Amino acid sequence: MTDLVAKVEQFLAEHPTAGADPVEWLGARFDAGLAWVHFPVGLGGLGASRSAQQAVDEAFLAANAPQPNPAAPVIGYGMAAPTILKFGTDEQKQRFLRPLYTGEEVWCQLFSEPGAGSDLATLATRAVRDGDEWIVDGQKVWTTMAHVARWAILVARTDPSLPKHQGLSYFVCDMTDPGVDVRPLRQITGEAEFNEVFLSGVRIPDAHRLGAVGEGWKVATTTLMNERVTIGAHAAEREDGLIGAVAKTWRERPELRTPGLHDRLLRLWVDAEALRLTAERLRQGLAAGQPGPEGSAAKLTFATLNQAVTGLDVELHGEEGLAYSDWTMRRPKDADWASRDAGFRYLRMKGNSIEGGTSEILRNIIADRILQLPKEPRSDVDIPWKDLPR
Ligand SMILES: Cc1cc2nc3c(=O)[nH]c(=O)nc-3n(C[C@H](O)[C@H](O)[C@H](O)COP(=O)(O)OP(=O)(O)OC[C@H]3O[C@@H](n4cnc5c(N)ncnc54)[C@H](O)[C@@H]3O)c2cc1C
């Protein structure tokens, strides 16, 4: 760990941060192996332990170093990168990881469909082989940041005659293909942060397949597990984010305080701190490999807590909390929640219990995989997908 911090200091001495072009600077950080230190040498890492990452990140933050493009991290960093690292070929890793890290190329996730969300394995988007390429047709929905994305991770059905989990394959889709049509979906906040995506005759080279044909579900599971940890257990300082915003208002606006709200704020502050420490333990546990079902518990708590905290924030602001400042239609480039007003945050957090797996589904996972309770009855796992009622 000390060696790594010394490496960061040496890197900073050779690559001044003041006035640096962020993309070039981050590219140099990637080349030095200081992007994701647990990734292999040549792919942004040094083959170090995953637990060393935090010290490296903190050293760069303290030096006011350029940070990755805020539009890129969530899906690119949290979901695409670990999946490419685990299932990608050498060529795929070389092609995709560096521009993903520098933020030159933003990623989105083409999983959900109008008829396949919680039960993702029922998805209907087809990929049909044509020589060295696949031709993809279908419709995806709720695709966050598709309007700025260069690449997408995509799950499609390659064999409808097999049961639903077996006939899927996983691809990297070029969002600039003429067959990709991205249309905004306006959310309760007024913004269109996500989209519908129509895929008509989209051509994907076989070289952009991740994992074996028919093994898309296994690859998707890696993405989904990482998604829950990314959303529910991201790195945070004490009083960061939403609890920080409400605590700040509490301190700065004593005229808004009431005794009942004080009690609730304290309880939520303690819950936020417990989640932060649990998330920290989960991240350290990841040093051992792929995230386990504990990520689902962190994501569930994250959603419940965010909704309670933003509800308290609106109440604390009284009438002011009910005034919604800006309802113009926008297509944001990043997920900037902290700088928005209490009303925006309250409405946006409603989506936390849906995105990345609904709270009901996460409770099922906890019941089944952590508490070892009897599984939900499933009648459709052995039936060919084409014969399932839809
Ligand atoms: C803000 C936001 C961003 C998103 N971004 C993306 C993205 O970038 N890419 C992407 O692919 N998807 C994205 N999604 C989609 C998200 O993953 C799905 O909405 C989610 O998986 C739920 O699927 P569904 O909407 O089809 O609901 P359904 O699966 O139809 O579920 C409806 C309700 O029934 C409940 N339910 C369903 N099955 C069960 C069960 N077996 N037991 C108990 N309850 C059950 C659900 O919990 C839910 O309350 C996003 C969603 C949101 C809100």
The ligand as an SDF file (V2000), in Angstrom:
LIG
                    3D

 53 58  0  0  0  0  0  0  0  0999 V2000
  -34.0290    5.4450  -13.1120 C   0  0  0  0  0  0  0  0  0  0  0  0
  -33.9520    4.1250  -13.8260 C   0  0  0  0  0  0  0  0  0  0  0  0
  -32.8630    3.8410  -14.6250 C   0  0  0  0  0  0  0  0  0  0  0  0
  -32.7970    2.6160  -15.3160 C   0  0  0  0  0  0  0  0  0  0  0  0
  -31.7240    2.4040  -16.1440 N   0  0  0  0  0  0  0  0  0  0  0  0
  -31.6720    1.2600  -16.8670 C   0  0  0  0  0  0  0  0  0  0  0  0
  -30.6210    1.0590  -17.8210 C   0  0  0  0  0  0  0  0  0  0  0  0
  -29.7350    1.9140  -17.9880 O   0  0  0  0  0  0  0  0  0  0  0  0
  -30.6130   -0.0800  -18.5510 N   0  0  0  0  0  0  0  0  0  0  0  0
  -31.5600   -1.0500  -18.3850 C   0  0  0  0  0  0  0  0  0  0  0  0
  -31.4520   -2.0710  -19.0530 O   0  0  0  0  0  0  0  0  0  0  0  0
  -32.5780   -0.8880  -17.4980 N   0  0  0  0  0  0  0  0  0  0  0  0
  -32.6630    0.2470  -16.7480 C   0  0  0  0  0  0  0  0  0  0  0  0
  -33.7100    0.4420  -15.8630 N   0  0  0  0  0  0  0  0  0  0  0  0
  -34.7800   -0.5720  -15.7990 C   0  0  0  0  0  0  0  0  0  0  0  0
  -34.8670   -1.3410  -14.5100 C   0  0  0  0  0  0  0  0  0  0  0  0
  -33.7710   -2.2260  -14.3580 O   0  0  0  0  0  0  0  0  0  0  0  0
  -36.2110   -2.0800  -14.5280 C   0  0  0  0  0  0  0  0  0  0  0  0
  -37.2170   -1.0730  -14.4970 O   0  0  0  0  0  0  0  0  0  0  0  0
  -36.3770   -3.0180  -13.3590 C   0  0  0  0  0  0  0  0  0  0  0  0
  -35.5340   -4.1260  -13.5050 O   0  0  0  0  0  0  0  0  0  0  0  0
  -37.8210   -3.4880  -13.1490 C   0  0  0  0  0  0  0  0  0  0  0  0
  -38.3450   -4.0340  -14.3010 O   0  0  0  0  0  0  0  0  0  0  0  0
  -39.7950   -3.5900  -14.8630 P   0  0  0  0  0  0  0  0  0  0  0  0
  -39.8020   -2.0740  -14.8880 O   0  0  0  0  0  0  0  0  0  0  0  0
  -40.0140   -4.3100  -16.1390 O   0  0  0  0  0  0  0  0  0  0  0  0
  -40.8410   -4.0210  -13.7630 O   0  0  0  0  0  0  0  0  0  0  0  0
  -41.5790   -5.4440  -13.6240 P   0  0  0  0  0  0  0  0  0  0  0  0
  -40.5570   -6.5200  -13.6990 O   0  0  0  0  0  0  0  0  0  0  0  0
  -42.7320   -5.4740  -14.5620 O   0  0  0  0  0  0  0  0  0  0  0  0
  -42.0970   -5.3650  -12.1470 O   0  0  0  0  0  0  0  0  0  0  0  0
  -43.2760   -4.6200  -11.7530 C   0  0  0  0  0  0  0  0  0  0  0  0
  -43.4500   -4.7720  -10.2410 C   0  0  0  0  0  0  0  0  0  0  0  0
  -43.6570   -6.1610   -9.9040 O   0  0  0  0  0  0  0  0  0  0  0  0
  -42.6880   -6.6000   -8.9500 C   0  0  0  0  0  0  0  0  0  0  0  0
  -42.2940   -7.9870   -9.2150 N   0  0  0  0  0  0  0  0  0  0  0  0
  -41.9730   -8.5320  -10.4150 C   0  0  0  0  0  0  0  0  0  0  0  0
  -41.6320   -9.8270  -10.2650 N   0  0  0  0  0  0  0  0  0  0  0  0
  -41.7280  -10.1100   -8.9280 C   0  0  0  0  0  0  0  0  0  0  0  0
  -41.4940  -11.2670   -8.1360 C   0  0  0  0  0  0  0  0  0  0  0  0
  -41.0840  -12.4110   -8.6790 N   0  0  0  0  0  0  0  0  0  0  0  0
  -41.6870  -11.1820   -6.7890 N   0  0  0  0  0  0  0  0  0  0  0  0
  -42.1090  -10.0050   -6.2180 C   0  0  0  0  0  0  0  0  0  0  0  0
  -42.3620   -8.8750   -6.9180 N   0  0  0  0  0  0  0  0  0  0  0  0
  -42.1610   -8.9270   -8.2510 C   0  0  0  0  0  0  0  0  0  0  0  0
  -41.5160   -5.6710   -9.1640 C   0  0  0  0  0  0  0  0  0  0  0  0
  -40.6780   -5.6000   -8.0370 O   0  0  0  0  0  0  0  0  0  0  0  0
  -42.2020   -4.3440   -9.4480 C   0  0  0  0  0  0  0  0  0  0  0  0
  -42.6020   -3.7100   -8.2620 O   0  0  0  0  0  0  0  0  0  0  0  0
  -33.8220    1.6510  -15.1630 C   0  0  0  0  0  0  0  0  0  0  0  0
  -34.9260    1.9350  -14.3460 C   0  0  0  0  0  0  0  0  0  0  0  0
  -35.0030    3.1580  -13.6910 C   0  0  0  0  0  0  0  0  0  0  0  0
  -36.2010    3.4390  -12.8260 C   0  0  0  0  0  0  0  0  0  0  0  0
  1  2  1  0
  2  3  1  0
  2 52  2  0
  3  4  2  0
  4  5  1  0
  4 50  1  0
  5  6  2  0
  6  7  1  0
  6 13  1  0
  7  8  2  0
  7  9  1  0
  9 10  1  0
 10 11  2  0
 10 12  1  0
 12 13  2  0
 13 14  1  0
 14 15  1  0
 14 50  1  0
 15 16  1  0
 16 17  1  0
 16 18  1  0
 18 19  1  0
 18 20  1  0
 20 21  1  0
 20 22  1  0
 22 23  1  0
 23 24  1  0
 24 25  2  0
 24 26  1  0
 24 27  1  0
 27 28  1  0
 28 29  2  0
 28 30  1  0
 28 31  1  0
 31 32  1  0
 32 33  1  0
 33 34  1  0
 33 48  1  0
 34 35  1  0
 35 36  1  0
 35 46  1  0
 36 37  1  0
 36 45  1  0
 37 38  2  0
 38 39  1  0
 39 40  1  0
 39 45  2  0
 40 41  1  0
 40 42  2  0
 42 43  1  0
 43 44  2  0
 44 45  1  0
 46 47  1  0
 46 48  1  0
 48 49  1  0
 50 51  2  0
 51 52  1  0
 52 53  1  0
M  END
$$$$
